[in-house]
Amino acid sequence: MATSTVVVERVIQAPPGRVWETMTDLTAWESVLSGVEKVEVLTPGGFGVGTRWRETRRMFGKEATEEMRVTAVEPAERYRVEAESHGTRYISEFRLLTAGPETTTVHMTFTAVPPGGVKGLLAKAFGALGARAVRRAIARDLADVALAVEHRAH
């Protein structure tokens, strides 16, 4: 079983608190993240461990909806989201690092743990293609967050 990991970083010209607010406001994602077509929040209350939502994106020309859940939170510093689809477990970890008085580096790690057997072999075969697509999607999401946060700052 081969695990694939993609890491993307983005420097955003805003303090971590403002970046955190944007990255954890699920109700605003449809208007902030160009890669997200729809978000359906499934749990009441604020963003924290146990928060769940369905997220719809267009990947490889097809619409895909996945249920996500928050599994770890350190407010304004990091959070982890997990999902499972077709036997593959996905883990996304976001870390917000202070890079200056009004600057934040967002460090995002995306890990895919495929199942064993034939599905696992297929996941391996398409791994490089998938990793490039994931890297582009993450970079686009972080650019969208930067645009929203930096625009709000001015």
C-alpha positions as CSV (number, residue, x, y, z in Angstrom):
1,M,0.0,0.0,0.0
2,A,1.6,3.3,-1.1
3,T,0.8,6.5,0.6
4,S,1.0,9.7,-1.4
5,T,1.7,13.1,0.1
6,V,1.5,16.6,-1.4
7,V,2.8,19.7,0.4
8,V,1.9,23.2,-0.7
9,E,2.9,26.5,1.1
10,R,1.6,30.0,0.5
11,V,2.6,33.3,2.1
12,I,-0.4,35.5,2.8
13,Q,-0.1,39.2,3.7
14,A,-2.4,39.1,6.7
15,P,-2.1,38.0,10.4
16,P,-2.9,34.3,11.2
17,G,-6.2,35.2,13.0
18,R,-7.6,36.8,9.9
19,V,-6.4,33.9,7.7
20,W,-7.9,31.4,10.2
21,E,-11.3,33.1,10.1
22,T,-11.4,32.8,6.3
23,M,-10.1,29.2,6.1
24,T,-12.6,28.0,8.8
25,D,-15.7,29.8,7.7
26,L,-17.4,26.9,5.8
27,T,-20.4,29.0,4.9
28,A,-18.2,31.4,2.8
29,W,-16.2,28.8,0.9
30,E,-18.5,28.8,-2.1
31,S,-17.8,32.5,-2.6
32,V,-14.1,32.3,-1.6
33,L,-12.8,29.1,-3.1
34,S,-13.2,29.0,-6.9
35,G,-12.7,25.2,-6.9
36,V,-15.6,24.6,-4.6
37,E,-19.0,24.4,-6.2
38,K,-21.1,23.6,-3.1
39,V,-20.7,23.2,0.7
40,E,-23.4,21.6,2.9
41,V,-22.5,22.0,6.6
42,L,-23.8,18.9,8.4
43,T,-23.2,19.8,12.1
44,P,-24.4,22.8,14.1
45,G,-22.1,25.2,15.9
46,G,-18.7,26.6,15.1
47,F,-15.7,25.1,13.5
48,G,-14.1,22.4,15.7
49,V,-13.3,18.8,16.2
50,G,-16.3,16.8,14.9
51,T,-17.5,19.5,12.4
52,R,-18.6,17.7,9.3
53,W,-19.6,19.0,5.8
54,R,-20.1,17.8,2.2
55,E,-17.9,19.5,-0.3
56,T,-18.6,19.4,-4.0
57,R,-15.7,20.1,-6.5
58,R,-15.1,19.5,-10.1
59,M,-12.1,17.2,-10.6
60,F,-11.0,15.7,-13.9
61,G,-14.1,17.2,-15.6
62,K,-16.5,15.5,-13.2
63,E,-18.4,16.7,-10.2
64,A,-17.3,14.9,-6.9
65,T,-18.9,15.3,-3.5
66,E,-17.0,14.1,-0.4
67,E,-18.0,14.2,3.3
68,M,-15.3,15.8,5.4
69,R,-14.8,15.9,9.1
70,V,-12.5,17.9,11.4
71,T,-10.3,15.6,13.5
72,A,-7.9,18.1,15.2
73,V,-8.0,21.9,15.9
74,E,-5.6,24.3,17.5
75,P,-7.3,27.6,16.9
76,A,-5.4,30.0,14.7
77,E,-2.5,27.5,14.4
78,R,-3.6,24.3,12.7
79,Y,-6.5,22.0,11.8
80,R,-6.8,18.5,10.3
81,V,-9.6,17.3,8.1
82,E,-10.2,13.7,7.1
83,A,-12.4,12.0,4.5
84,E,-12.8,8.6,3.0
85,S,-13.8,7.8,-0.6
86,H,-13.8,4.5,-2.4
87,G,-11.6,3.0,0.3
88,T,-8.9,5.7,0.2
89,R,-8.5,7.8,3.3
90,Y,-7.6,11.5,2.8
91,I,-6.0,13.6,5.5
92,S,-5.5,17.4,5.0
93,E,-3.5,19.3,7.6
94,F,-3.3,23.1,7.6
95,R,-0.7,24.9,9.6
96,L,-0.7,28.7,10.0
97,L,2.8,30.0,10.8
98,T,3.5,33.7,11.7
99,A,6.0,34.9,9.1
100,G,6.0,38.6,10.2
101,P,3.7,41.1,11.9
102,E,1.1,41.0,9.1
103,T,2.2,37.9,7.3
104,T,1.2,34.2,7.6
105,T,2.6,31.2,5.9
106,V,0.0,28.5,5.3
107,H,1.6,25.1,5.1
108,M,-0.9,22.4,3.8
109,T,-0.1,18.7,3.7
110,F,-2.5,16.4,1.8
111,T,-2.0,12.6,2.3
112,A,-3.9,9.8,0.5
113,V,-3.8,6.4,2.0
114,P,-5.1,4.0,-0.7
115,P,-6.7,0.6,0.0
116,G,-4.9,-2.7,-0.7
117,G,-5.7,-5.0,-3.6
118,V,-6.7,-3.9,-7.2
119,K,-8.0,-0.5,-6.1
120,G,-4.7,0.1,-4.4
121,L,-2.8,-0.8,-7.6
122,L,-5.0,1.6,-9.6
123,A,-4.5,4.4,-7.1
124,K,-0.7,3.8,-7.4
125,A,-0.8,3.8,-11.2
126,F,-2.7,7.2,-11.3
127,G,-0.7,8.6,-8.3
128,A,1.5,11.0,-10.2
129,L,-1.3,12.4,-12.3
130,G,-3.5,12.7,-9.1
131,A,-0.7,14.3,-7.1
132,R,-0.3,17.0,-9.8
133,A,-4.0,17.7,-9.9
134,V,-4.2,17.9,-6.1
135,R,-1.2,20.2,-5.9
136,R,-2.8,22.6,-8.4
137,A,-6.2,22.5,-6.6
138,I,-4.5,23.2,-3.2
139,A,-2.4,26.0,-4.7
140,R,-5.6,27.5,-6.2
141,D,-7.5,27.3,-2.9
142,L,-4.6,29.0,-1.0
143,A,-4.4,31.7,-3.7
144,D,-8.2,32.2,-3.3
145,V,-7.8,32.5,0.4
146,A,-4.9,35.0,0.0
147,L,-7.0,37.1,-2.4
148,A,-10.0,37.2,0.0
149,V,-7.9,38.0,3.1
150,E,-5.6,40.5,1.5
151,H,-8.4,42.2,-0.3
152,R,-10.3,42.5,3.0
153,A,-7.2,44.0,4.6
154,H,-7.2,47.0,2.2
